[in-house]
Amino acid sequence: MFGLDEYSSLTWDSAAWIYSVIIGVVLARYFMFIANLLQEPKAIKFYYPYLAFMLVSIINLYVSWYTGKQTYTEFEGKTLIFAIRSFSDAISSIAALIIVPQDKLLEDFFDMKSWFMKIKKVYFLPWHCFFGI
């Protein structure tokens, strides 16, 4: 009606650079955490379910990035669906950041199990809010 379709920012081209930066920052936090673990492995009490959550989160970030172009391109022009996909990507990035501890917690002894027990309710909160469970 007003020719606004030409100026729509709901395209993969506009979302890609924002999405790239967000996923890059989240993955950088993971890589820094892994580097800290490898530098002082004796100062860590490992907990394998926590490591599994980390691995799944990293895989989820990679899969969502590599499938992003196809799904975002498919949703171009569909404002509500495009917004829902963008919102779900934001929630998965927030949930991924919740898993990684702050750097100051890694200065002393780090117990993965106690950290995981501390964050497990907070980790699932964004997903419950998103899905309305």
Residue frames relative to the residue before (quaternion, step in Angstrom):
aa qw qx qy qz dx dy dz
M 1.0000 0.0000 0.0000 0.0000 0.00 0.00 0.00
F 0.8027 0.1908 -0.0882 0.5581 3.58 0.85 -0.98
G 0.5217 -0.6575 0.4035 0.3643 3.59 1.27 0.09
L 0.3566 0.7633 -0.4754 0.2531 3.60 1.15 0.51
D 0.4903 0.6694 -0.4386 0.3452 3.59 1.20 -0.28
E 0.6160 0.5617 -0.3430 0.4328 3.57 1.09 -0.63
Y 0.7568 0.3888 -0.1852 0.4917 3.57 1.12 -0.69
S 0.3699 0.7511 -0.4821 0.2580 3.58 1.23 0.16
S 0.2600 -0.7671 0.5670 0.1501 3.56 -0.95 0.88
L 0.5237 0.6286 -0.4163 0.3966 3.57 1.24 0.15
T 0.4218 0.6663 -0.4911 0.3701 3.54 0.62 1.20
W 0.6389 -0.5197 0.3953 0.4069 3.54 -1.25 0.35
D 0.6145 0.5705 -0.3520 0.4160 3.59 1.00 -0.75
S 0.7117 0.4264 -0.2648 0.4915 3.58 0.97 -0.77
A 0.6841 0.4828 -0.2907 0.4631 3.59 1.05 -0.69
A 0.5895 0.6386 -0.3654 0.3333 3.58 1.05 -0.75
W 0.7067 0.4599 -0.3036 0.4438 3.60 0.76 -0.88
I 0.6259 0.5114 -0.3406 0.4803 3.60 1.06 -0.67
Y 0.6620 0.5176 -0.2836 0.4619 3.51 0.95 -1.00
S 0.6366 0.5354 -0.3211 0.4527 3.59 0.99 -0.81
V 0.6669 0.4972 -0.3006 0.4666 3.56 0.92 -0.90
I 0.6646 0.5057 -0.3131 0.4522 3.59 0.86 -0.92
I 0.6872 0.4590 -0.2900 0.4827 3.60 0.80 -0.96
G 0.6271 0.5449 -0.3365 0.4434 3.59 1.02 -0.73
V 0.6568 0.5007 -0.3066 0.4733 3.59 0.97 -0.84
V 0.6553 0.5047 -0.3144 0.4658 3.58 0.93 -0.88
L 0.6834 0.4726 -0.2964 0.4708 3.59 0.85 -0.89
A 0.6021 0.5532 -0.3595 0.4496 3.60 1.06 -0.64
R 0.6238 0.5291 -0.3325 0.4694 3.59 1.05 -0.76
Y 0.6448 0.5136 -0.3144 0.4707 3.58 1.00 -0.82
F 0.6833 0.4866 -0.2968 0.4564 3.57 0.86 -0.92
M 0.6242 0.5170 -0.3422 0.4754 3.60 1.05 -0.68
F 0.6398 0.5230 -0.3194 0.4638 3.58 0.99 -0.83
I 0.6648 0.4941 -0.3001 0.4732 3.59 0.91 -0.91
A 0.6319 0.5216 -0.3304 0.4684 3.60 1.00 -0.77
N 0.6453 0.5068 -0.3206 0.4732 3.60 0.97 -0.80
L 0.6404 0.5208 -0.3278 0.4595 3.59 1.00 -0.77
L 0.6936 0.4810 -0.2803 0.4572 3.57 0.94 -0.84
Q 0.6214 0.5570 -0.3454 0.4292 3.58 1.12 -0.56
E 0.8092 0.0688 -0.0164 0.5833 3.59 0.98 -0.79
P 0.0458 -0.8554 0.5156 0.0189 3.61 0.45 1.15
K 0.6136 0.5623 -0.3627 0.4192 3.63 1.14 -0.41
A 0.6630 0.5061 -0.3008 0.4624 3.59 1.21 -0.43
I 0.6550 0.4914 -0.2918 0.4943 3.56 1.28 0.34
K 0.1964 -0.7183 0.6521 0.1425 3.52 -1.12 0.76
F 0.3007 -0.7992 0.5000 0.1445 3.56 -0.37 1.28
Y 0.0493 -0.7531 0.6559 0.0167 3.52 -1.23 0.69
Y 0.3743 -0.8059 0.4157 0.1938 3.55 -0.25 1.30
P 0.6047 0.5273 -0.3944 0.4481 3.68 0.97 -0.50
Y 0.6185 0.5321 -0.3381 0.4690 3.59 1.08 -0.69
L 0.6562 0.5000 -0.3052 0.4756 3.58 0.95 -0.86
A 0.6220 0.5304 -0.3384 0.4662 3.60 1.09 -0.70
F 0.6356 0.5132 -0.3288 0.4738 3.60 1.00 -0.79
M 0.6392 0.5190 -0.3282 0.4629 3.57 0.99 -0.77
L 0.6640 0.5072 -0.3052 0.4568 3.56 0.90 -0.92
V 0.6526 0.5023 -0.3103 0.4749 3.59 0.93 -0.86
S 0.6472 0.5231 -0.3196 0.4531 3.57 0.97 -0.79
I 0.6508 0.5010 -0.3115 0.4780 3.59 0.97 -0.85
I 0.6545 0.4998 -0.3121 0.4738 3.59 0.93 -0.86
N 0.6290 0.5369 -0.3288 0.4561 3.58 1.00 -0.81
L 0.6531 0.5088 -0.3186 0.4616 3.59 0.94 -0.81
Y 0.6680 0.4915 -0.3022 0.4700 3.58 0.92 -0.87
V 0.6707 0.4953 -0.3053 0.4601 3.59 0.87 -0.92
S 0.6705 0.4888 -0.3156 0.4603 3.59 0.89 -0.86
W 0.6294 0.5206 -0.3440 0.4631 3.60 1.07 -0.62
Y 0.7389 0.4354 -0.2478 0.4506 3.57 0.77 -1.01
T 0.6846 0.4112 -0.2959 0.5241 3.61 1.18 -0.33
G 0.4513 0.7342 -0.4196 0.2849 3.57 1.27 -0.23
K 0.6593 0.5230 -0.3307 0.4270 3.57 0.84 -0.91
Q 0.6706 0.5018 -0.3022 0.4551 3.57 0.90 -0.90
T 0.7233 0.4364 -0.2712 0.4614 3.59 0.77 -0.95
Y 0.6580 0.4971 -0.3276 0.4611 3.60 0.91 -0.79
T 0.6360 0.5167 -0.3310 0.4680 3.59 1.00 -0.76
E 0.6412 0.5262 -0.3119 0.4633 3.56 1.05 -0.79
F 0.7349 0.4279 -0.2225 0.4767 3.59 1.07 -0.75
E 0.3935 0.7250 -0.4876 0.2860 3.61 1.22 0.01
G 0.7926 0.2668 -0.2337 0.4959 3.54 -0.94 0.97
K 0.6632 0.4294 -0.2974 0.5360 3.61 1.27 -0.18
T 0.2882 -0.8367 0.4375 0.1596 3.52 0.26 1.34
L 0.7020 0.4738 -0.2906 0.4453 3.61 0.72 -0.98
I 0.6847 0.4726 -0.2906 0.4726 3.59 0.84 -0.93
F 0.6218 0.5319 -0.3320 0.4693 3.58 1.02 -0.78
A 0.6677 0.4951 -0.2944 0.4715 3.59 0.95 -0.87
I 0.6373 0.5202 -0.3334 0.4605 3.59 0.98 -0.78
R 0.6496 0.4985 -0.3199 0.4767 3.60 0.94 -0.84
S 0.6517 0.5085 -0.3180 0.4643 3.60 0.93 -0.85
F 0.6568 0.5081 -0.3019 0.4683 3.58 0.98 -0.86
S 0.6597 0.4955 -0.3205 0.4653 3.61 0.94 -0.79
D 0.6311 0.5133 -0.3364 0.4744 3.60 1.06 -0.65
A 0.6336 0.5179 -0.3311 0.4698 3.59 1.02 -0.74
I 0.6595 0.5033 -0.3106 0.4640 3.59 0.94 -0.84
S 0.6602 0.4912 -0.3267 0.4650 3.60 0.92 -0.77
S 0.6303 0.5155 -0.3383 0.4717 3.61 1.08 -0.61
I 0.6412 0.5076 -0.3223 0.4767 3.59 0.99 -0.78
A 0.6562 0.5021 -0.3102 0.4703 3.57 0.93 -0.88
A 0.6397 0.5229 -0.3267 0.4589 3.58 1.02 -0.76
L 0.6703 0.4906 -0.3024 0.4676 3.60 1.01 -0.73
I 0.5836 0.5828 -0.3760 0.4223 3.60 1.11 -0.55
I 0.6382 0.5590 -0.3282 0.4152 3.59 1.03 -0.77
V 0.6966 0.4691 -0.2764 0.4673 3.59 0.97 -0.83
P 0.3777 -0.7373 0.5080 0.2361 3.61 -0.74 1.00
Q 0.5903 -0.5524 0.4493 0.3801 3.51 -1.29 0.39
D 0.6297 -0.5767 0.3713 0.3646 3.56 -1.11 0.67
K 0.6362 0.5470 -0.3460 0.4199 3.61 0.99 -0.72
L 0.6171 0.5420 -0.3513 0.4494 3.61 1.17 -0.45
L 0.6673 0.5104 -0.2942 0.4557 3.56 1.21 -0.43
E 0.4833 0.6863 -0.4286 0.3342 3.58 1.26 -0.07
D 0.7472 0.2781 -0.1694 0.5793 3.58 1.11 -0.69
F 0.7641 -0.2886 0.2603 0.5148 3.55 -1.19 -0.53
F 0.1450 -0.7977 0.5829 0.0534 3.59 -0.89 0.97
D 0.1440 -0.7814 0.6059 0.0391 3.55 -0.70 1.18
M 0.3538 -0.7756 0.4858 0.1929 3.57 -0.35 1.26
K 0.6481 0.5313 -0.3342 0.4312 3.59 0.96 -0.78
S 0.6772 0.4722 -0.3110 0.4708 3.60 0.84 -0.86
W 0.6278 0.5207 -0.3376 0.4698 3.61 1.06 -0.70
F 0.6639 0.5061 -0.3042 0.4589 3.57 0.92 -0.90
M 0.6552 0.4971 -0.3145 0.4740 3.60 0.96 -0.81
K 0.6390 0.5350 -0.3199 0.4506 3.56 1.09 -0.69
I 0.7904 0.3527 -0.1696 0.4713 3.61 0.91 -0.86
K 0.4775 0.7228 -0.4380 0.2402 3.61 1.14 -0.32
K 0.6574 0.4823 -0.3268 0.4778 3.63 0.99 -0.67
V 0.6590 0.4991 -0.3028 0.4743 3.57 0.99 -0.82
Y 0.6079 0.5684 -0.3431 0.4356 3.58 1.10 -0.73
F 0.7459 0.4035 -0.2256 0.4795 3.58 0.88 -0.90
L 0.4831 0.6950 -0.4215 0.3256 3.63 1.20 -0.31
P 0.6700 0.4785 -0.3388 0.4553 3.67 0.77 -0.81
W 0.6559 0.5076 -0.3224 0.4563 3.58 0.99 -0.77
H 0.6433 0.5087 -0.3276 0.4691 3.60 1.00 -0.75
C 0.6458 0.5108 -0.3208 0.4681 3.58 0.99 -0.77
F 0.6750 0.5043 -0.3006 0.4469 3.56 0.93 -0.86
F 0.7659 0.3687 -0.1965 0.4888 3.56 0.84 -0.96
G 0.4241 -0.7446 0.4354 0.2758 3.59 1.27 -0.08
I 0.3641 0.7332 -0.4950 0.2912 3.57 1.12 0.63
